[in-house]
């Protein structure tokens, strides 16, 4: 799907008003996110970029049946185990008093059930917005068939194409009928951009938390910057890892493979500022790919795979 169509689809599905957004283009598919006329006018008039700011928390779903039995189809109907239901209730209770301005989840059952637990236990009334933009990576039907037969080696070979996951070929490889890592991170970044531009807030100056790069390993869930909207994404490990790495690679020359994973119901948090104008001279890989400015600080990291 072209990026302009993707934003319209996300806008329709989530209720986010895409008409209120004036962002740049995405070079990933050579299709503009917003009308070309706006970009031309904004450059010719030297329009000052306005920034919106938001805090975004990423939460992985609770344990599902496919997490304990790899033969189970990890698709839309994959349900929480009894342990997963307990995990979902626990994070719902832990987040009962956390200020949440908007809650999104993948439309897969395991993510919806986890997010619904947050809704059920929350001290205020929350509306859960479900979106296909936060779905897990689609590995295609052939990989699923190998998994269901118990041919895990064959599934992994087909899933990776024999490439190292951090290589350029590995990131662009699509299993038959499935998505590449680049496909996944593209829809995740577009979802984040749209959410911040629609739901974020303009401020007279950047929040101090955006500029403070100190370690925040033990930040409690309810510790949030004042006056900055808090958006929550409940999603899946691969998508969240891709988005996490993209945010920390935004100005880097290439995607940084950080060897991280989200355990079930593990969460991370970022504070993000994004502008409503295209970049005049993008430098980093993701700046060039998406052609919009993003200022990022990680407020709570996720664990490294080998920790």
ABEGO torsion letter per residue (X at the ends): XBAAAAAAAAAAAAGBBAAABBBBBBAAAGBBABBAAAAAAAAAAGBBBBBBBBBBBBBBBBBBAAAABAABBABAABBBBAAAAAAAAAAAAAAAABBBABBBBBABAAAAAAAAAAAAABABBBBBBBBAAABBBBAEAAAAAAAAAGBAAAAAAAAAGGBBAABAAAAABBBBGBBBAAAAAAAAAAAAAAAAAAABBBBABBBAAAABABBAAABBAABBBBGBBBBBBBBBAAAAAAAAAAAAAAABABBBBAGBBBBBGBBBBBBBBBBABBBABBABAAAAAAGBBBBBBBABBBBBAAX
